[in-house]
Amino acid sequence: MQIDGWGGFVLKEKFKLIKLALKDWHVANAQNLSSKIESLKVRLSALDSKGEEQDLTDTELEELAG
């Protein structure tokens, strides 16, 4: 996007665009962070328990390693 005008105006408009992009990123990547962490803890615990009882598949080992 091309913004025309004097330097201060261009800078202000670019900051607005950056702010909007950061808000969109935050919504996409940081919402429900606590629930995402909790689900990962549950999955890690399940893989750990399964690993104690039987051999894990290569995919499960990669998932466990992170």
N, C-alpha and C positions, 0 to 999 in steps of 0.2 A: 504494500500500500504506500502510495506516494503522498506525503504531506507537504504542502507548500505554505510558505509564510516566513516571518522573521524567526530567528533562531530560538528565542524563548518559547514561542508558540509551538514550533515543531517539536521541541523537547517535551513540552507539556502534553501534547497529543500522543507522542510515543510512549510516555509514561502511562497514559490512560490505556493504551493498547496492551502494554505489558501487564498492567493491573488486571485487565479482563482475562488475559491468558493465564495468569497465576490463579485467579479465582476458578476458572474452568479446570485447571490442573488439580487444584485442591479438592474440588468436588469429585473428580474422577479417581483420585488416588488416596485421599485421606479420610473420607467419610467412613464411619463405622470401623475405625481402626481398632478399637478395643474388641469388637466382635471378630474381626479378622484374626487378631492375635489369639483370642480364645479358641477359635476353630483350629488354628495351627497347633496350639498346645495339645488339644484333644487328639489331632491326627498324629502328632509326635508321640504321644503316650500310647496310642493304639499300635503304632509301628514298633515301639520299644517292647511292648508286651508280646506282640507277635514274634519279634526277633528272639525273645527268650524261649518261646515254645517251639519254633521251627525256623528254617532258613528263609531269609527274605529274598525276593526276586531282585534282579539288578536294578529295576526301576524303583523298587521300594528302598533299596540301599542308597540310590542317588537322591531320592526324596528325603531320606533321613539325614544324609550328609549336608543337605541344604542347598 
